[in-house]
Amino acid sequence: MTSTLVRHDPARDWAEIQERMLVPLYEAVYDRLDVGPRTRVLGLGCGSGLALLMAASRGARVTGVDGDHARVELARERLPEGEGHSVVAGAPADVGGSAHDVVTAFHTSAGLGPELAAVTRTAASGTAIVLAGWGPPERCATASVLRVAARLTGWRPAPRDALEDVMAYAGLRPDGSGRVSCPFGYADPDSAVRGLLSTGDFDAAIRATDVSQVEKEIMEALDPYVRRDGTVWMPNVFRYLIARVP
């Protein structure tokens, strides 16, 4: 399989290609927590704001925070003006959890523990805390593509109990969980490579080699998932945990 990739801004590639893959996860969490007009949602690592927009469309008042300024600007463009919504460029501690009923981290990383602890210390009793991440590797086709990063840099995916570890660091105990099918579907292999690169999982590999080498290896890893019509389809499962602030 050969292709000529077009360079794109990672923030826009995330917003326009990749972020929508997690819509089933966002919907499942919001349904379970009955997010609606009286809900105040805080999104940690909100990215370009699709999850915030979905909560806002349910009538919730939303606040997002993310360290990527380019994605924050895109999130601000997406959210309706004049309805009390806001997006902050910074760290979770810059926002705090006291004014929110639901706190989400749909892209949980191992380093989130201290930041989540800072948020939960100010959160009211009963506030719902949601962490989400990849499901079991054997149920995630994209795991085979992520091994490109492991091969080039020694990067490893989060362990199976990573969400529980972050919860424990923040002094929380899960009292609910779920798994959601989130297939990754792309119009063509070029779009798939751009979307996957926008996740940040391959940043270290790019620094260790170069972007052309990483693109080439991702393209080769995608080959089993390219269908006859040229589209790319990778079934995946994501999992989430829910805790309540004591």
C-alpha positions as CSV (number, residue, x, y, z in Angstrom):
1,M,0.0,0.0,0.0
2,T,1.5,3.4,-1.0
3,S,0.3,6.8,-0.2
4,T,1.5,10.4,-0.1
5,L,0.6,12.0,3.2
6,V,-0.4,15.6,3.5
7,R,0.9,17.4,6.7
8,H,-1.9,18.8,8.8
9,D,-2.1,20.6,12.1
10,P,-2.4,18.0,14.9
11,A,-5.0,20.0,16.8
12,R,-7.3,20.2,13.8
13,D,-6.7,16.6,12.8
14,W,-7.8,15.7,16.3
15,A,-10.9,17.9,16.0
16,E,-11.8,16.9,12.5
17,I,-10.8,13.3,12.3
18,Q,-10.0,11.5,15.5
19,E,-12.1,13.0,18.3
20,R,-15.4,11.7,16.9
21,M,-14.3,8.1,17.4
22,L,-15.0,8.5,21.1
23,V,-18.6,9.7,20.7
24,P,-20.1,6.4,21.9
25,L,-18.0,6.7,25.1
26,Y,-19.1,10.2,25.8
27,E,-22.8,9.3,25.2
28,A,-22.6,6.2,27.4
29,V,-21.1,8.2,30.3
30,Y,-23.6,11.1,30.0
31,D,-26.5,8.7,29.8
32,R,-25.4,6.8,32.9
33,L,-25.0,10.0,34.9
34,D,-28.2,11.6,33.5
35,V,-26.3,14.7,32.4
36,G,-28.8,17.3,31.6
37,P,-30.0,20.9,32.2
38,R,-29.1,21.0,35.9
39,T,-25.7,19.4,35.5
40,R,-22.4,21.3,35.7
41,V,-19.7,19.4,33.9
42,L,-15.9,19.9,34.2
43,G,-13.9,18.2,31.4
44,L,-10.2,17.6,32.3
45,G,-8.0,17.3,29.2
46,C,-11.0,18.5,27.1
47,G,-9.1,18.7,23.9
48,S,-11.0,20.5,21.1
49,G,-14.2,20.2,23.1
50,L,-16.5,17.7,21.4
51,A,-17.4,16.0,24.7
52,L,-18.1,19.5,26.1
53,L,-20.3,20.3,23.2
54,M,-22.3,17.1,23.6
55,A,-22.9,17.8,27.3
56,A,-23.9,21.4,26.4
57,S,-26.4,20.1,23.8
58,R,-28.1,18.2,26.7
59,G,-28.5,21.5,28.6
60,A,-25.5,21.1,30.9
61,R,-23.2,24.0,31.8
62,V,-19.7,23.0,30.9
63,T,-16.2,24.0,31.7
64,G,-13.1,22.5,30.1
65,V,-9.4,22.7,30.7
66,D,-6.5,21.5,28.6
67,G,-2.8,22.3,28.3
68,D,-2.9,22.4,24.5
69,H,-3.6,26.0,23.6
70,A,-4.5,25.2,20.0
71,R,-7.1,22.7,21.0
72,V,-8.5,25.1,23.6
73,E,-9.1,27.7,20.9
74,L,-10.9,25.1,18.8
75,A,-13.1,24.2,21.8
76,R,-13.9,27.8,22.4
77,E,-15.0,28.1,18.8
78,R,-17.3,25.1,19.1
79,L,-19.2,26.1,22.3
80,P,-22.2,28.3,22.1
81,E,-21.5,31.8,23.4
82,G,-23.4,33.6,26.2
83,E,-24.5,30.4,28.0
84,G,-22.0,30.3,30.9
85,H,-19.6,27.8,29.2
86,S,-15.8,28.3,29.4
87,V,-12.6,26.6,28.4
88,V,-9.3,27.3,30.2
89,A,-5.8,26.8,28.8
90,G,-3.9,25.3,31.7
91,A,-3.9,22.6,34.3
92,P,-6.8,21.0,36.2
93,A,-5.8,22.7,39.4
94,D,-6.4,26.1,37.7
95,V,-10.1,25.3,37.6
96,G,-10.9,23.2,40.7
97,G,-13.9,21.0,41.2
98,S,-16.1,22.9,43.7
99,A,-18.6,24.3,41.1
100,H,-19.2,21.0,39.3
101,D,-21.4,17.9,39.6
102,V,-19.5,15.8,37.1
103,V,-15.8,15.7,36.4
104,T,-14.6,13.8,33.4
105,A,-11.2,12.7,32.2
106,F,-12.0,10.8,29.0
107,H,-8.3,10.6,28.1
108,T,-6.8,9.5,31.4
109,S,-3.0,9.3,31.6
110,A,-0.8,7.8,34.3
111,G,0.3,11.3,35.3
112,L,-3.2,12.6,36.0
113,G,-3.3,11.3,39.6
114,P,-1.9,14.5,41.3
115,E,-4.0,16.8,39.2
116,L,-7.1,14.8,39.8
117,A,-6.4,14.8,43.6
118,A,-6.1,18.6,43.5
119,V,-9.5,18.8,41.8
120,T,-11.3,16.3,44.1
121,R,-10.0,18.1,47.2
122,T,-12.2,21.1,46.3
123,A,-15.1,19.1,44.9
124,A,-18.4,18.8,46.9
125,S,-19.4,15.5,48.4
126,G,-21.3,13.4,45.8
127,T,-19.5,14.8,42.8
128,A,-19.1,12.1,40.1
129,I,-15.6,11.5,38.9
130,V,-15.2,9.7,35.6
131,L,-12.0,8.2,34.2
132,A,-11.8,6.5,30.8
133,G,-9.2,4.8,28.7
134,W,-8.4,1.8,26.4
135,G,-10.1,-1.5,27.1
136,P,-8.3,-4.9,27.0
137,P,-5.6,-4.9,24.1
138,E,-7.1,-8.2,22.8
139,R,-10.3,-6.3,22.1
140,C,-8.7,-3.3,20.5
141,A,-7.6,-3.6,16.9
142,T,-5.7,-0.3,17.2
143,A,-3.4,-1.9,19.8
144,S,-1.5,-3.5,16.9
145,V,-0.9,-0.1,15.4
146,L,0.2,1.5,18.7
147,R,2.9,-1.2,18.8
148,V,4.7,1.0,16.2
149,A,5.5,3.5,19.0
150,A,6.6,0.6,21.3
151,R,8.9,-0.7,18.6
152,L,10.5,2.7,17.8
153,T,10.9,4.1,21.3
154,G,10.1,1.4,23.9
155,W,6.8,3.2,24.7
156,R,4.3,1.0,26.4
157,P,0.5,1.3,26.7
158,A,-1.1,1.9,30.1
159,P,-1.5,-1.3,32.2
160,R,-4.9,-2.9,32.6
161,D,-5.4,-1.3,36.1
162,A,-4.2,2.2,35.1
163,L,-7.6,3.8,35.8
164,E,-7.8,2.2,39.2
165,D,-4.3,3.4,40.0
166,V,-5.2,7.0,39.2
167,M,-8.4,6.7,41.2
168,A,-6.5,5.4,44.2
169,Y,-3.9,8.1,44.0
170,A,-6.7,10.7,44.2
171,G,-8.2,8.9,47.2
172,L,-11.2,7.6,45.4
173,R,-12.8,4.2,45.1
174,P,-14.7,3.2,41.9
175,D,-18.4,2.4,42.4
176,G,-19.3,1.9,38.8
177,S,-17.8,1.0,35.5
178,G,-18.6,0.2,31.9
179,R,-17.2,-0.8,28.5
180,V,-18.1,0.8,25.3
181,S,-17.5,-0.1,21.7
182,C,-15.6,2.7,19.9
183,P,-14.6,1.5,16.5
184,F,-12.1,3.7,14.6
185,G,-13.3,4.3,11.1
186,Y,-11.6,6.5,8.5
187,A,-12.3,7.5,4.9
188,D,-8.9,6.3,3.8
189,P,-5.4,5.3,5.1
190,D,-4.1,8.9,4.9
191,S,-6.9,10.1,7.2
192,A,-6.2,7.2,9.6
193,V,-2.5,8.1,9.9
194,R,-3.3,11.8,10.4
195,G,-5.9,10.9,13.1
196,L,-3.7,8.5,14.9
197,L,-0.8,10.9,14.9
198,S,-3.0,13.6,16.4
199,T,-3.5,11.4,19.6
200,G,0.0,12.2,20.8
201,D,0.8,8.5,21.2
202,F,3.5,8.7,18.5
203,D,5.1,11.9,19.5
204,A,8.1,10.2,21.2
205,A,8.6,8.0,18.1
206,I,8.7,11.0,15.9
207,R,11.3,12.7,18.1
208,A,13.3,9.5,18.1
209,T,13.2,9.0,14.4
210,D,11.3,11.3,12.1
211,V,7.7,11.8,11.0
212,S,8.1,10.2,7.6
213,Q,9.4,7.0,9.2
214,V,6.6,6.9,11.7
215,E,4.0,7.6,9.0
216,K,5.4,4.7,6.9
217,E,5.3,2.2,9.8
218,I,1.8,3.2,10.8
219,M,0.6,2.9,7.2
220,E,2.1,-0.7,7.1
221,A,0.4,-1.6,10.4
222,L,-2.9,-0.4,9.1
223,D,-2.9,-2.7,6.1
224,P,-4.9,-5.5,7.7
225,Y,-7.7,-3.0,8.5
226,V,-8.1,-1.5,5.0
227,R,-11.3,-2.7,3.4
228,R,-12.0,-3.2,-0.3
229,D,-13.5,0.2,-0.7
230,G,-10.4,1.9,0.7
231,T,-11.9,2.8,4.1
232,V,-10.2,1.8,7.3
233,W,-12.1,0.0,10.1
234,M,-10.6,-1.0,13.5
235,P,-13.0,-2.3,16.2
236,N,-12.0,-1.1,19.7
237,V,-13.4,-1.2,23.3
238,F,-12.9,1.6,25.8
239,R,-13.6,1.3,29.5
240,Y,-14.7,3.9,32.1
241,L,-14.8,4.1,35.9
242,I,-17.1,6.2,38.0
243,A,-16.4,7.3,41.6
244,R,-18.2,9.7,44.0
245,V,-16.4,12.2,46.1
246,P,-17.0,11.2,49.8
